[in-house]
Amino acid sequence: MPDSHPLAPLIDAMQASLAAYLRLFADLPGIVLKEAKEVGWFVGAAGPPAREVLWTRFDEATCDAQIDSVLAEIGAHCRRLDWAVYRTCRPSDLGRRMEAKGMKPGSVTWMLADLRNIPTRSPPDPDFRIEFVTTADQMQVWWHVSAGGYQSTIENTKVYHDAYLNHPFGPDEDCVHYIGYWRDEPVTSATLLLAGGIAGLYAISTPPAYRRRGFASAITCAALDTARQRGYRHACLMSSPMGKSVYQQVGFNVQVNVPEYAWTKTN
């Protein structure tokens, strides 16, 4: 995608947002984050939140050797990862080179919203409310409802709880967490990160028993409203196929598919 393309600055911003988000986890045990001019990558030994190459700026003549070197280095920490190819990644045939090495092509779906065009939505239920996370006790509630939404164990999602507690959070911070309550029961959660010139939404989660009731849409809109009040014009998020229709309804009407290549260690 050329620099003159109207989406180019937003795609660069969403890439920067993801890098800023993963930095929240960098000081935790089992997490390795490498940020160099040529390549940036993140791996978590236990799995979440990602095992991913974030950017690549290799010389054309040495690219194949550099790919092998990165995979060997990452292979010391984990057995699989996804290698994203954003518009600024180099060389231009990076994807073809990775396919030639047996890496499987795919893509990750990002969605973008113009905060000036977000529709006004009524609360989904009179017994529903949204609160900012401002204390350690609330963060523990956030953690538990998020784990339920991802249908994961408390142990496997503790990395989010620990990372978020290590950084300032609250309605006036760059990192803002939300819990949605229905009849005082926590039923949905979300995180907003204001970084890279864009509002990034992460970890939007609703346990299965409370889905299709407008709770996820409501908490997404609350995060977007915070971003708009803080002076942001655009928001981004990574979407699963299940969440796509929800996000479209609240104004995420631009989809960007970023090529991604899956690698699995073979020995």
Backbone hydrogen bonds in HBPLUS format (Angstrom, degrees):
<---DONOR---> <-ACCEPTOR-->    atom                        ^
c    i                          cat <-CA-CA->   ^        H-A-AA   ^      H-
h    n   atom  resd res      DA  || num        DHA   H-A  angle D-A-AA Bond
n    s   type  num  typ     dist DA aas  dist angle  dist       angle   num
A0005-HIS N   A0002-PRO O   3.09 MM   3  5.56 162.4  2.12 114.1 119.6     1
A0008-ALA N   A0005-HIS O   3.00 MM   3  5.37 156.7  2.06 115.2 122.7     2
A0010-LEU N   A0007-LEU O   3.03 MM   3  5.31 117.7  2.44 106.0 121.6     3
A0011-ILE N   A0007-LEU O   2.91 MM   4  6.13 158.7  1.95 164.6 171.8     4
A0012-ASP N   A0008-ALA O   3.04 MM   4  6.25 159.8  2.08 152.9 158.2     5
A0013-ALA N   A0009-PRO O   2.94 MM   4  6.11 146.7  2.05 136.9 146.5     6
A0014-MET N   A0010-LEU O   2.87 MM   4  6.15 153.4  1.94 148.4 154.5     7
A0015-GLN N   A0011-ILE O   3.13 MM   4  6.32 151.6  2.21 142.8 150.0     8
A0016-ALA N   A0012-ASP O   3.01 MM   4  6.28 153.9  2.08 143.6 150.9     9
A0017-SER N   A0013-ALA O   2.80 MM   4  6.05 146.6  1.91 145.2 155.3    10
A0018-LEU N   A0014-MET O   3.05 MM   4  6.27 157.9  2.10 144.3 148.4    11
A0019-ALA N   A0015-GLN O   3.13 MM   4  6.43 160.7  2.17 146.9 151.9    12
A0020-ALA N   A0016-ALA O   2.94 MM   4  6.17 157.8  1.99 147.3 153.5    13
A0021-TYR N   A0017-SER O   2.85 MM   4  6.10 152.9  1.92 149.5 157.5    14
A0022-LEU N   A0018-LEU O   2.97 MM   4  6.23 164.7  1.99 155.2 157.9    15
A0023-ARG N   A0019-ALA O   3.09 MM   4  6.31 137.4  2.28 140.2 151.5    16
A0024-LEU N   A0021-TYR O   3.05 MM   3  5.57 149.6  2.15 110.2 118.8    17
A0025-PHE N   A0022-LEU O   3.07 MM   3  5.58 154.2  2.14 112.2 119.2    18
A0026-ALA N   A0023-ARG O   3.17 MM   3  5.00 157.8  2.22 102.4 109.2    19
A0028-LEU N   A0025-PHE O   3.13 MM   3  5.79 170.0  2.14 127.7 129.9    20
A0031-ILE N   A0028-LEU O   3.27 MM   3  5.72 158.1  2.32 134.5 134.0    21
A0045-ALA N   A0030-GLY O   2.91 MM  15  5.17 167.7  1.93 143.7 147.8    22
A0032-VAL N   A0043-VAL O   2.88 MM  11  5.36 165.6  1.90 163.2 166.6    23
A0043-VAL N   A0032-VAL O   2.92 MM  11  5.36 156.8  1.97 152.7 160.0    24
A0034-LYS N   A0041-TRP O   2.83 MM   7  5.29 167.9  1.84 159.3 163.5    25
A0041-TRP N   A0034-LYS O   2.87 MM   7  5.29 149.5  1.97 142.2 152.2    26
A0036-ALA N   A0039-VAL O   2.97 MM   3  5.33 156.3  2.03 146.2 152.6    27
A0057-ARG N   A0038-GLU O   2.64 MM  19  4.63 155.5  1.69 152.5 148.5    28
A0040-GLY N   A0055-TRP O   3.10 MM  15  5.23 152.1  2.18 138.8 137.9    29
A0054-LEU N   A0040-GLY O   2.64 MM  14  5.23 151.7  1.71 141.4 150.8    30
A0042-PHE N   A0052-GLU O   2.86 MM  10  5.43 158.8  1.90 154.3 161.4    31
A0052-GLU N   A0042-PHE O   2.81 MM  10  5.43 145.6  1.93 154.9 165.3    32
A0047-GLY N   A0044-GLY O   3.00 MM   3  5.26 154.7  2.06 109.4 117.5    33
A0082-ASP N   A0051-ARG O   2.94 MM  31  6.33 161.3  1.97 153.0 155.8    34
A0053-VAL N   A0082-ASP O   2.94 MM  29  6.46 149.1  2.03 146.8 155.6    35
A0084-ALA N   A0053-VAL O   3.29 MM  31  5.92 154.7  2.36 144.8 146.0    36
A0090-ARG N   A0056-THR O   2.82 MM  34  5.94 154.5  1.88 135.7 144.3    37
A0058-PHE N   A0090-ARG O   3.03 MM  32  5.56 166.7  2.05 126.7 122.4    38
A0063-CYS N   A0059-ASP O   2.94 MM   4  5.59 109.7  2.44 149.1 165.1    39
A0066-GLN N   A0062-THR O   3.00 MM   4  6.20 153.3  2.07 153.3 161.9    40
A0066-GLN N   A0063-CYS O   3.02 MM   3  5.01 113.9  2.47  95.1 111.7    41
A0067-ILE N   A0063-CYS O   2.84 MM   4  6.14 156.0  1.90 160.7 167.0    42
A0068-ASP N   A0064-ASP O   3.16 MM   4  6.41 165.9  2.18 147.0 150.1    43
A0069-SER N   A0065-ALA O   2.96 MM   4  6.17 152.2  2.03 143.7 151.7    44
A0070-VAL N   A0066-GLN O   2.96 MM   4  6.18 159.8  2.00 151.4 155.6    45
A0071-LEU N   A0067-ILE O   3.00 MM   4  6.24 167.5  2.01 157.2 160.4    46
A0072-ALA N   A0068-ASP O   2.98 MM   4  6.13 152.4  2.06 145.1 152.7    47
A0073-GLU N   A0069-SER O   3.02 MM   4  6.24 153.6  2.10 144.0 151.1    48
A0074-ILE N   A0070-VAL O   2.85 MM   4  6.10 166.9  1.87 157.9 161.3    49
A0075-GLY N   A0071-LEU O   2.81 MM   4  5.78 149.0  1.90 139.4 148.8    50
A0076-ALA N   A0073-GLU O   3.27 MM   3  5.63 157.1  2.32 105.1 111.8    51
A0077-HIS N   A0074-ILE O   2.81 MM   3  5.50 164.1  1.83 124.0 129.6    52
A0078-CYS N   A0074-ILE O   3.14 MM   4  6.41 148.5  2.24 150.5 159.8    53
A0265-LYS N   A0079-ARG O   2.62 MM 186  4.86 170.6  1.63 150.7 153.1    54
A0081-LEU N   A0263-TRP O   3.01 MM 182  5.42 148.8  2.11 143.3 149.7    55
A0263-TRP N   A0081-LEU O   2.87 MM 182  5.42 169.5  1.88 167.2 168.0    56
A0083-TRP N   A0261-TYR O   2.82 MM 178  4.99 156.9  1.87 134.8 142.7    57
A0261-TYR N   A0083-TRP O   2.96 MM 178  4.99 156.6  2.02 124.2 130.7    58
A0085-VAL N   A0259-PRO O   2.88 MM 174  5.42 159.3  1.93 155.7 152.6    59
A0089-CYS N   A0086-TYR O   3.02 MM   3  5.47 164.3  2.04 117.2 122.2    60
A0094-LEU N   A0091-PRO O   3.12 MM   3  5.36 144.1  2.25 122.9 119.6    61
A0097-ARG N   A0093-ASP O   3.13 MM   4  6.43 156.3  2.19 154.3 161.1    62
A0098-MET N   A0094-LEU O   3.04 MM   4  6.37 152.2  2.12 150.5 158.0    63
A0099-GLU N   A0095-GLY O   2.96 MM   4  6.25 157.3  2.01 153.9 160.1    64
A0100-ALA N   A0096-ARG O   3.03 MM   4  6.25 151.1  2.12 143.7 151.4    65
A0101-LYS N   A0098-MET O   3.07 MM   3  5.07 138.8  2.24  96.0 107.9    66
A0103-MET N   A0098-MET O   3.10 MM   5  5.57 157.3  2.15 152.4 145.7    67
A0102-GLY N   A0099-GLU O   2.87 MM   3  5.08 160.2  1.91 113.0 116.3    68
A0104-LYS N   A0262-ALA O   3.06 MM 158  5.03 145.1  2.19 141.7 141.4    69
A0262-ALA N   A0104-LYS O   2.83 MM 158  5.03 160.9  1.87 145.4 144.8    70
A0106-GLY N   A0260-GLU O   2.70 MM 154  5.10 125.9  1.99 155.0 172.1    71
A0260-GLU N   A0106-GLY O   3.04 MM 154  5.10 160.1  2.09 116.4 115.5    72
A0108-VAL N   A0258-VAL O   2.91 MM 150  5.30 152.7  1.99 145.1 152.5    73
A0258-VAL N   A0108-VAL O   2.91 MM 150  5.30 163.0  1.93 162.1 157.7    74
A0239-SER N   A0109-THR O   2.89 MM 130  5.69 160.2  1.93 152.8 159.5    75
A0110-TRP N   A0256-VAL O   2.84 MM 146  5.09 177.8  1.84 158.0 158.4    76
A0256-VAL N   A0110-TRP O   2.84 MM 146  5.09 169.1  1.86 146.0 148.0    77
A0111-MET N   A0237-LEU O   2.83 MM 126  5.49 152.5  1.90 160.5 168.8    78
A0237-LEU N   A0111-MET O   3.08 MM 126  5.49 139.5  2.25 147.7 156.1    79
A0112-LEU N   A0254-VAL O   2.82 MM 142  5.08 154.7  1.89 146.1 153.7    80
A0254-VAL N   A0112-LEU O   3.38 MM 142  5.08 148.9  2.48 148.5 148.4    81
A0113-ALA N   A0235-ALA O   2.93 MM 122  5.18 152.3  2.01 146.5 148.4    82
A0235-ALA N   A0113-ALA O   2.97 MM 122  5.18 152.8  2.05 143.8 150.5    83
A0117-ASN N   A0114-ASP O   2.90 MM   3  5.63 162.7  1.93 123.7 129.4    84
A0115-LEU N   A0233-ARG O   2.68 MM 118  5.17 158.5  1.73 151.8 155.6    85
A0128-PHE N   A0125-ASP O   3.01 MM   3  5.28 160.9  2.05 119.2 119.9    86
A0183-ARG N   A0127-ASP O   2.98 MM  56  5.34 165.7  2.00 144.8 145.8    87
A0129-ARG N   A0181-TYR O   2.87 MM  52  5.31 152.2  1.95 148.6 157.2    88
A0181-TYR N   A0129-ARG O   2.74 MM  52  5.31 166.1  1.75 161.0 165.9    89
A0131-GLU N   A0179-ILE O   2.89 MM  48  5.43 163.7  1.92 158.3 162.9    90
A0179-ILE N   A0131-GLU O   2.97 MM  48  5.43 156.4  2.03 155.1 162.0    91
A0133-VAL N   A0177-HIS O   2.92 MM  44  5.32 154.5  1.98 140.5 139.1    92
A0139-MET N   A0135-THR O   3.01 MM   4  6.31 148.3  2.11 142.2 151.7    93
A0140-GLN N   A0136-ALA O   3.08 MM   4  6.39 142.8  2.22 142.7 151.6    94
A0141-VAL N   A0137-ASP O   3.24 MM   4  6.65 148.4  2.35 141.2 149.2    95
A0141-VAL N   A0138-GLN O   3.06 MM   3  5.00 116.4  2.48  92.9 108.4    96
A0142-TRP N   A0138-GLN O   2.84 MM   4  6.20 161.2  1.88 153.8 159.0    97
A0143-TRP N   A0139-MET O   2.92 MM   4  6.11 160.5  1.96 146.0 150.8    98
A0144-HIS N   A0140-GLN O   3.10 MM   4  6.35 158.2  2.15 145.7 150.3    99
A0145-VAL N   A0141-VAL O   3.03 MM   4  6.31 168.5  2.04 162.2 164.2   100
A0146-SER N   A0142-TRP O   2.91 MM   4  5.98 155.8  1.97 152.0 159.6   101
A0147-ALA N   A0143-TRP O   2.97 MM   4  6.15 158.7  2.02 147.6 153.0   102
A0148-GLY N   A0144-HIS O   3.10 MM   4  6.34 153.4  2.17 142.2 149.2   103
A0149-GLY N   A0145-VAL O   3.00 MM   4  6.27 147.1  2.12 142.8 151.3   104
A0150-TYR N   A0146-SER O   3.02 MM   4  6.33 151.1  2.11 151.4 158.8   105
A0152-SER N   A0147-ALA O   2.97 MM   5  5.18 169.0  1.98 152.1 154.1   106
A0151-GLN N   A0148-GLY O   3.19 MM   3  4.82 149.7  2.29  91.9 100.6   107
A0157-THR N   A0154-ILE O   3.29 MM   3  5.39 140.5  2.46  98.6 109.2   108
A0158-LYS N   A0155-GLU O   3.42 MM   3  5.34 165.2  2.44 101.4 105.7   109
A0160-TYR N   A0157-THR O   3.13 MM   3  5.81 144.0  2.26 116.3 123.3   110
A0162-ASP N   A0158-LYS O   2.93 MM   4  6.19 169.3  1.95 163.1 165.3   111
A0163-ALA N   A0159-VAL O   2.98 MM   4  6.00 158.7  2.02 141.2 147.5   112
A0164-TYR N   A0160-TYR O   2.95 MM   4  6.07 170.3  1.96 157.4 160.0   113
A0165-LEU N   A0161-HIS O   3.11 MM   4  6.25 151.5  2.20 145.7 153.0   114
A0166-ASN N   A0163-ALA O   3.09 MM   3  5.26 138.2  2.27 100.2 112.1   115
A0167-HIS N   A0164-TYR O   3.34 MM   3  5.57 166.6  2.35 107.8 111.7   116
A0170-GLY N   A0175-CYS O   3.30 MM   5  6.80 147.9  2.41 149.2 158.5   117
A0173-GLU N   A0170-GLY O   3.12 MM   3  5.33 168.8  2.14 115.6 119.0   118
A0194-LEU N   A0174-ASP O   2.83 MM  20  4.95 164.1  1.85 146.7 152.3   119
A0176-VAL N   A0192-LEU O   2.83 MM  16  5.03 168.3  1.85 153.4 157.5   120
A0192-LEU N   A0176-VAL O   2.70 MM  16  5.03 163.8  1.73 157.8 163.0   121
A0178-TYR N   A0190-ALA O   2.90 MM  12  5.25 160.6  1.94 155.2 154.8   122
A0190-ALA N   A0178-TYR O   3.19 MM  12  5.25 149.0  2.29 135.7 136.2   123
A0180-GLY N   A0188-THR O   2.82 MM   8  4.96 171.5  1.83 141.3 141.9   124
A0187-VAL N   A0180-GLY O   2.78 MM   7  5.74 167.9  1.79 160.5 164.7   125
A0182-TRP N   A0185-GLU O   2.86 MM   3  5.15 162.7  1.89 144.9 146.0   126
A0185-GLU N   A0182-TRP O   2.92 MM   3  5.15 160.5  1.95 111.2 117.3   127
A0189-SER N   A0205-SER O   2.92 MM  16  5.34 144.8  2.05 148.1 158.2   128
A0205-SER N   A0189-SER O   2.93 MM  16  5.34 161.0  1.97 147.2 151.0   129
A0191-THR N   A0202-TYR O   2.94 MM  11  5.13 141.8  2.09 166.8 164.3   130
A0202-TYR N   A0191-THR O   2.85 MM  11  5.13 167.6  1.87 149.1 152.5   131
A0193-LEU N   A0200-GLY O   2.79 MM   7  5.07 164.8  1.81 154.1 159.2   132
A0200-GLY N   A0193-LEU O   2.86 MM   7  5.07 170.4  1.87 156.2 153.7   133
A0195-ALA N   A0198-ILE O   3.35 MM   3  5.89 150.5  2.44 169.8 161.4   134
A0198-ILE N   A0195-ALA O   3.33 MM   3  5.89 165.7  2.35 114.7 118.6   135
A0199-ALA N   A0234-HIS O   3.06 MM  35  6.28 172.2  2.07 147.1 149.2   136
A0236-CYS N   A0199-ALA O   2.82 MM  37  6.25 150.1  1.91 156.7 160.6   137
A0201-LEU N   A0236-CYS O   2.92 MM  35  6.27 165.4  1.94 166.9 171.5   138
A0210-TYR N   A0207-PRO O   2.91 MM   3  5.74 162.4  1.94 130.4 135.8   139
A0211-ARG N   A0208-PRO O   3.30 MM   3  5.33 174.9  2.30 110.9 111.6   140
A0218-ALA N   A0214-GLY O   3.04 MM   4  6.12 154.2  2.11 141.3 148.6   141
A0219-ILE N   A0215-PHE O   3.02 MM   4  6.29 160.0  2.06 153.1 157.2   142
A0220-THR N   A0216-ALA O   2.99 MM   4  6.10 150.7  2.08 144.4 152.8   143
A0221-CYS N   A0217-SER O   2.92 MM   4  6.13 159.5  1.96 149.2 154.6   144
A0222-ALA N   A0218-ALA O   2.99 MM   4  6.23 147.3  2.10 141.6 150.8   145
A0223-ALA N   A0219-ILE O   3.13 MM   4  6.37 154.5  2.20 140.6 146.0   146
A0224-LEU N   A0220-THR O   2.98 MM   4  6.29 157.6  2.03 149.6 156.3   147
A0225-ASP N   A0221-CYS O   2.84 MM   4  6.03 150.1  1.93 145.9 154.1   148
A0226-THR N   A0222-ALA O   3.06 MM   4  6.35 152.1  2.14 144.0 150.8   149
A0227-ALA N   A0223-ALA O   3.05 MM   4  6.36 162.6  2.08 150.4 154.5   150
A0228-ARG N   A0224-LEU O   2.92 MM   4  6.17 158.4  1.97 149.2 155.0   151
A0229-GLN N   A0225-ASP O   2.96 MM   4  6.15 160.1  2.00 148.3 153.5   152
A0230-ARG N   A0226-THR O   2.98 MM   4  6.21 136.3  2.18 143.6 156.0   153
A0230-ARG N   A0227-ALA O   3.15 MM   3  5.04 127.8  2.44  91.7 105.7   154
A0232-TYR N   A0227-ALA O   2.98 MM   5  5.40 162.9  2.01 153.7 148.5   155
A0231-GLY N   A0228-ARG O   3.05 MM   3  5.22 161.6  2.09 108.2 112.2   156
A0243-GLY N   A0240-SER O   3.11 MM   3  5.29 125.3  2.43 101.6 114.9   157
A0244-LYS N   A0240-SER O   3.22 MM   4  6.28 129.2  2.49 150.2 162.9   158
A0246-VAL N   A0243-GLY O   3.10 MM   3  5.33 119.6  2.48 104.5 119.5   159
A0247-TYR N   A0243-GLY O   3.10 MM   4  6.38 161.2  2.14 161.2 166.3   160
A0248-GLN N   A0244-LYS O   2.97 MM   4  6.21 153.3  2.04 151.9 159.9   161
A0249-GLN N   A0245-SER O   3.18 MM   4  6.31 151.3  2.26 141.0 147.3   162
A0250-VAL N   A0247-TYR O   3.21 MM   3  5.31 137.8  2.40  98.2 109.2   163
A0252-PHE N   A0247-TYR O   2.96 MM   5  5.38 160.6  2.00 149.4 143.2   164
A0251-GLY N   A0248-GLN O   3.20 MM   3  5.28 166.8  2.22 106.8 110.2   165
A0253-ASN N   A0251-GLY O   3.02 MM   2  5.53 121.1  2.38 108.7  92.3   166
